[in-house]
Amino acid sequence: MNKKIDALNRLDKKVVLAPMAGITDGDFCKKFKDLFAIVTIGGYNLDTATYKASKEIEKRGRKEFSIKLDGFNNYIIEQIEKAGESNALVSVNVRFVNVDEAYDKLLTIAKHADIIELNCHCRQPEITSLGIGQELMKNKNLLKEFLNRMEELNKPIFLKVRLNYIPLKELIDNLNYVRDYFDGLHVDCFYPGKPYADLNSLKTLAEEFNDKIIIGNNSIDSIEKAKEMLRYSDFVSVARAVLKGNVGWIKEL
Ligand SMILES: Cc1cc2nc3c(=O)[nH]c(=O)nc-3n(C[C@H](O)[C@H](O)[C@H](O)COP(=O)(O)O)c2cc1C
């Protein structure tokens, strides 16, 4: 694909709702009318391995969307429809190990949503022990296998990545290896031990992938922080600020 998405470039809104498992579903999104450029629902499990991992995560008290796989397609159509009531584009954050098993669900998502976001970000051990989530950033061959199949969906594909898990150079090399297969990067500028985003790394990454849509993410909770990050990204996304109800500033941006 390797192209900027016209519809996204024309969007006047600059703030995206970031995915929060167990929280950001259709009902959550539709409460925010005309606020976001894109709302991201999920993350959702698309195969048996990730569904089981999700159930394990729930056992230790973390919220998840553990949706039974045989009812998933009907469920996700309803969620996408509700999320669309926000008047934002709808992106669906997904994870899977077995792309063949996930494929019919990916097809359904592609038919109804605007963007599919592959989760290369999750650090829950139940997920990383399957070799996915943030481990995907290390495994360019597996990433290529997934993205190669996803290209058939003919839908904008975003990768949700986390900075400072692997060295930036390795991340850039691995993303370059698959650069023809994705349209956007949703970048959690995670800065270990720091309560603010790693903007220097975001700048380097955004320069390298200046033909892609870049959504910057992490610790954005004010107009000032959003504007600073928007120097290096097309959009900024917010998660925890929304949970705290801190959304008043978004309209003013
Ligand atoms: C409760 C919770 C659940 C999350 N679930 C997901 C997820 O399923 N997929 C994902 O890519 N990121 C997930 N994230 C990460 C957020 O999308 C975001 O990258 C992170 O919270 C940093 O942004 P913030 O500083 O605006 O909160 C989650 C974050 C929170 C707080």
The ligand as a Gaussian input file, in Angstrom:
#p B3LYP/6-31G(d) Opt

LIG

0 1
 C       -6.444000       0.122000      30.772000
 C       -5.619000       0.182000      29.517000
 C       -5.778000      -0.795000      28.533000
 C       -5.024000      -0.741000      27.356000
 N       -5.234000      -1.677000      26.369000
 C       -4.562000      -1.580000      25.194000
 C       -4.832000      -2.480000      24.136000
 O       -5.679000      -3.381000      24.230000
 N       -4.134000      -2.348000      22.974000
 C       -3.173000      -1.361000      22.814000
 O       -2.567000      -1.270000      21.733000
 N       -2.922000      -0.484000      23.813000
 C       -3.582000      -0.564000      24.969000
 N       -3.339000       0.349000      25.978000
 C       -2.313000       1.401000      25.785000
 C       -2.928000       2.739000      25.386000
 O       -3.549000       2.650000      24.113000
 C       -1.824000       3.837000      25.347000
 O       -0.823000       3.456000      24.411000
 C       -1.165000       4.064000      26.704000
 O       -2.111000       4.081000      27.757000
 C       -0.376000       5.393000      26.717000
 O       -1.234000       6.470000      26.371000
 P       -1.812000       7.489000      27.524000
 O       -0.594000       8.096000      28.187000
 O       -2.648000       8.474000      26.783000
 O       -2.588000       6.662000      28.513000
 C       -4.071000       0.303000      27.168000
 C       -3.922000       1.278000      28.166000
 C       -4.693000       1.236000      29.316000
 C       -4.509000       2.331000      30.357000

